[in-house]
């Protein structure tokens, strides 16, 4: 028994040491550079699609390990840009740079003619609405969870956003409707229902640029159709960046960016990339090869 107890304590000690390492790594991290005192005028509005330009952007997590190198991209207003590539290609990192979760090492990112380093982080991030792969809910009512997209929204605006997101009919089947209380994990909702609520948030936020991570993973076919319809409506008239895992969902994108090791290796519409028979075709065939077999 004493030996068993010692072994158990050793496991707890090792777990504690690993946790402490993560805590101290966070405490030792460099602080964000302070924002500018004031922002220059930014032309992006909720009812107008934005122009985004990336010029020779470079970024690396470690000084001796380059990740994104000399990345240049012009995004016209209202375009849907799909970003695809193998794991580790830099897709998520690129999105983190767009919303300024990380600072670029070189080059520039321009929003409607303004270098985003001249804007406060809050201004940059308020230009974007995001629907991520893992929906996040907090303890509170469904109404409050949707209103998180814009805290000053009225009840009518919340309901309108829910209708646009194809979630209103589901909410009204609940005993307490929009006043239904969710726990922290929203365990009383399915994954698809939670995803539709995050799309309703994005409708309510009504920003000029969207970032959509693959939102249809781990949902049933019927809910996937609803999510696809809602996201298609959400993208209308807005500049959109779509991180795609299922390539079948982005065939209608205006431009598909194929990334590998932080660089654009191919760029074009779906049909153009299929004719190239390059990296995109390899990714596309790898997804459907398993289906055919």
C-alpha positions, 0 to 999 in steps of 0.5 A: 500500500505505501508503494502504491500511494507513492506512485499515485503521489508521483503522478500528481506531482508530475501533473503539477509540474507540467501545469506550473510550466505552462503557467510560468511560460504564460507569465514570462511571455512578452506583453503586447505593445501598447495601442496608439492613443487614437485611431485614424478614420477607418472606412469599413462599415457594417453595411459595406464590404471591406478591402483587405490587402496583405503585402509581403507579410512575414511571421514566425513563432520562433526566431529561427523557424520561419512560418509565413514568408513574403505572403501577398494577397489582395481581397476585393470587397465582397469576395469569398476567400477560401484558405486550404492546405495541409496541417501546419500550412499556416491557415489558422496563423494567417487568421490570427494575424488578420485579427491581430492576435499576433503582430507581423514581423514584416510587411503590412496588412491594410484595412480599407487603406489604413495599415492596421498597426495604426489602429487599436486592436479593439478597432481591428477586431471589431471589423471582424465577425467570427464563426469558429469550428468549436462553438462557445457558449456561456452560462445564461439564456439563449437570448444573452448568448446571441446578444453577445455578438452586440450587447446593445442589441434589442430583443427584436434584433436578437430574434431577427438574427436568429431567424436569419441564422435558421435557429428561431424555429428551433428556439421556439420549440423550447419550453422557455424559448429565448429565455431557456437557460444554458449551462457553461457547456450548453449540454442541453443543446446539440453541436449543430444547435450551438453552431447555429447560435454562434452564426446568429451572433455573427448576424447580430454583430453585422461586421464587414469582414467574416472569418469562418472556420469549418463549422459543419464538422461533427454535425448531422447531415440535416443540420449541416444543410441549415448551417451551410444555408445560414453561412451563405446568407451571412457571407452575402455582401461581406468580405469573407475568409473561410478556412476550409477542411471539407473542400466540397464546401468551398467550390463556389469561393471567388478565390481559393488560396492553397497554402503550404509552409506559409506560402501561397503555392496555388491560387484561383477558382475551383475549376482553374485549380483542378486543371492545374493538377497540383497541390489542390488536386492532391488535397481534393482527391485525398478526401474523396478517395476514401469515399470511393473505396 
